[in-house]
Structures are given as structure tokens and as C-alpha cells.
Amino acid sequence: MQRIKKWIWPAVLIITVVAAFMIFSPFLQNKETQSEVKTISNMMKREPPVQKIRTIAINENQIFQGDLLLANNTYPIKQTSIKEDIVTLSSIEELGKQFGTSVDSISLSKEAGLEFSKMMDAAKKDGLVHFSVNSGFRDFEEQAKLYKEMGSSYALPPGYSEHNLGLSLDVGSTMMKMENAPEGKWMAENAWKYGFILRYPRDKTDITGIEYEPWHFRYVGLPHSALMKEKNIVLEEYIDYLKKEKSVMTTVGETDYYISYHPVSDTLEIVEPILSQYEVSGNNVDGVTVTRYR
């Protein structure tokens, strides 16, 4: 009996140690393993972020409003297409200082006028100061009067002229013809940076239907002016380009842009907050261009 008792206590001790190891072994893992298990557990419990979706209904009226409207012999604008923020250039402080009373009777969309002011400031820094502004916004009544006085060879009927939108300026040089002037060459090269395009280039007359006008600049805004400059295309071609591509991505400076064309029957969904800032412009033809940016 004594011999049996001597073997019982060691056996009990061994059984106890083995049982304790089995029970507590999960808690003996290193901290790194425990951390991984905890992270995986949290990931499994975590719910996906909720995305806010904004729906934009595109209606027919939007075709005839915005900065990208085409105005030419085929597509006249409507009275409601005229920009609502028309101001005299002299009311824009920096332009008033530079041009004085000569721009008291010349008006433009304020949005475009502010960008024109930045452009004139940049030109001045480059040593170009001999600019003149000869024409800006004309309402339908003024356009009708001009058309009657000048005839079809020199003027367009009301609604067919870009000047009726409030987005175009005729800019000249006080030193020489704009075609040869340093001011004209500078604007042809740099206007896109401020949202303007040379609307009637020499090599595009068969597309625009208008003879070369080195003085006529039209505001379309960024990034559209940058794309048109890069691709050497005019507004008519740009509208066709967007319709064909459906969507275009580009970067100007530090801003990313996503441009998409939509026929009037479309409904557009925008997921926020990514690219949640947007602008909508009609093309005065058959649809709208949506420009999203961040």
C-alpha cells in the first residue's frame, strides 16, 4: 500500500500541470498574436461607411443656361440664356483703375469680368499694358439695332451673337492691330489660364462660320478652356468631343476635374463627399455638361 501511495502523488501533480497548461494556453500567446486576433475581430464587426448620394434631375431648361452655350448661325440663344450677373467693367475695381471711364458703357458677366481682371493683372506683370476693351455684352435690342445699321455682312441678328450672352469681349491694342500686337499674341497664348478662349481662330473658320477675329475672346471657364487649348479645338468641336467621349478626367493646377455629357433625359447621381462640388451648363443644342471637381 505504501508503494502505491508513493506513485499517486506524482501522478496527480503531473495531471494537474497538464490540465492547467491546456486551460490557460490561449492566454499565453504573445501580444502581437492577440493584437492581430483583436484587429480581425473588429474588422468583422465594423460596418461599411454610409455613402450619401445626391441626385440631379436634368431638365430641358438647363440646356439653355450656363457658360458653355453655343451661339452661332445655327443655334441662337434665348432671352433666358443671358447671364444674370451682368455688371459694368468699371464696377470691377481693378479694371476701373486700369481702363478708367472707357469701360463705363461696357458690361460683362461678373464671373467672367473678375477672371478678365486677373488676366489683365498677369499681362501687366509681363509688361503688357496697351490694352483696350471695345465691346462686351449687348442685349437683344442693341443687337437688333446694330444688325439693322451694319447689315448681315458685319453683324448677326439678336440671339445669334455671342455678345448677347454676356460672356464675350472684344479686346484690342492701343498700339496696333490686335493681330500683330504683343497684347494679342499674349492673350492668344495665355487666356485659357483664366477661362477664356480665342473664339474665332484663323484655321477654324470653316467650323465657326466666322472670319478670323483675333480680338474676340469668350469665357467658358476652367477646365474647358484648358482642354480646348490643349486639343486646339473650338467650342463647336468641344461640344462634339464631350458627346463622343461621354466623360473626361483632367487636372489643371492642383484641381482634379471630372467632366461628363448628359442628354436632357438623364438623371445624374453624385456620391458625396468625393467630387461633390459641381457645375452644370447646357450646350444650347441637346444636353448638358456636368463639371465635378475637388
C-alpha positions, 0 to 999 in steps of 0.5 A: 500500500505504501508503494502505491501511495508513493506513485499517486502523488506524482501522478496527480501533480503531473495531471494537474500541470497538464490540465492547467497548461491546456486551460490557460494556453490561449492566454499565453500567446504573445501580444502581437498574436492577440493584437492581430486576433483583436484587429480581425475581430473588429474588422468583422464587426465594423460596418461599411461607411454610409455613402450619401448620394445626391441626385440631379434631375436634368431638365430641358431648361438647363440646356439653355443656361450656363457658360458653355452655350453655343451661339452661332448661325445655327443655334441662337440663344434665348432671352433666358440664356443671358447671364444674370450677373451682368455688371459694368467693367468699371464696377470691377475695381481693378479694371476701373483703375486700369481702363478708367471711364472707357469701360463705363458703357461696357458690361460683362458677366461678373464671373467672367469680368473678375477672371478678365481682371486677373488676366489683365493683372498677369499681362501687366506683370509681363509688361503688357499694358496697351490694352483696350476693351471695345465691346462686351455684352449687348442685349437683344435690342442693341443687337437688333439695332446694330444688325439693322445699321451694319447689315448681315455682312458685319453683324448677326441678328439678336440671339445669334451673337455671342455678345448677347450672352454676356460672356464675350469681349472684344479686346484690342491694342492701343498700339496696333492691330490686335493681330500683330500686337504683343497684347494679342499674341499674349492673350492668344497664348495665355487666356485659357489660364483664366477661362477664356478662349480665342473664339474665332481662330484663323484655321477654324473658320470653316467650323465657326462660320466666322472670319478670323477675329483675333480680338474676340475672346469668350469665357467658358471657364476652367477646365474647358478652356484648358482642354480646348487649348490643349486639343486646339479645338473650338467650342463647336468641336468641344461640344462634339468631343464631350458627346463622343467621349461621354466623360473626361478626367483632367487636372489643371493646377492642383484641381482634379476635374471630372467632366461628363455629357448628359442628354436632357433625359438623364438623371445624374447621381453624385456620391458625396463627399468625393467630387461633390462640388459641381457645375452644370451648363447646357450646350444650347443644342441637346444636353448638358455638361456636368463639371465635378471637381475637388 
